[in-house]
């Protein structure tokens, strides 16, 4: 299932634990909360992000998919040119349809998929702060952000990304 990943920056682990407790009260499972400690910190009460999450595997996957989409578009464009040049009407139609599909997929991806990634928090993590990555169903994003904003004014909302729960990204 696709989830939205919410990013929250907190001044210390104590505050982060309070946020996690409120998230559990709101019905989120603790396994959907991942913490990254800032420089010089060791997390003792929070479950740390796994290696894929710390290395932002979602960003790498996104780049691969985007590059693949562009490559398919360019191949279809070459196929279209070849088909028109050699008079293959069926090939031209297939190429044009493929180009349209990759264009629509790219447009939907850029317009509808949130694009916040861990790299945007490298500066924050160079200090002794905690970054919480909270994976929530898309329909609960506004509710969870409002809950954190209302109950924890010390938490800085860092944006929204996406993740695939089944891949533990």
Secondary structure, DSSP 8 states (H G I E B T S, - for coil): -EEEEEEEEESSHHHHHHHHHHHHHTT--GGGEEEEE-TT---SSS-B--HHHHTTHHHHHHHHHHHHHHHHHHHHHHHHHHHHHHT-HHHHHHHHHHHHHHHHHHHHHHHHS----GGGGHHHHTSS-EEEEEEE-GGGHHHHHHHHHHH-TT-EEEEEEEEEGGGT-
